[in-house]
């Protein structure tokens, strides 16, 4: 019997509106019905996680069960935000999967050193993105146990 997928909040941090739209569409195409939230840069990501400014209050910013993080964003990039997230004992438990166009070995190595849960290079085709989201969904919402 196939386990029922967990309906947790997925927080996508990406400054490209087209990439956000495609990621959301791919998640829906992969039949993941999770709550999906978006932030545009590392500063907004941290505001969301700490429930500051427009994200004050539990309803405005439900705790994500998974963060999909682009590395190259304005104001505070994904690397800087990741370092702050993993330095905070409360936030460090949230799995972070880097979803980026960067194939640089230094980015892969550095982000794993900072504590990411996975590194995925964005596929160039929509079909590839759907497949990646299906794998991410199956792994994170059906196979592994996430902390509450």
Protein Blocks (a to p, Z undefined) as FASTA:
>chain_A
ZZdddddddddddfblklmmmmmmmmmmnopabdcdddfbfklmmmmmnopajlgcjklm
ccdfbdcddfbdghiafklmmmmmmmpmklmmpccddddfbfcfklmmmmmmnopabdcd
ddfbfklmmmmmmmmmmmmmmmmccdZZ
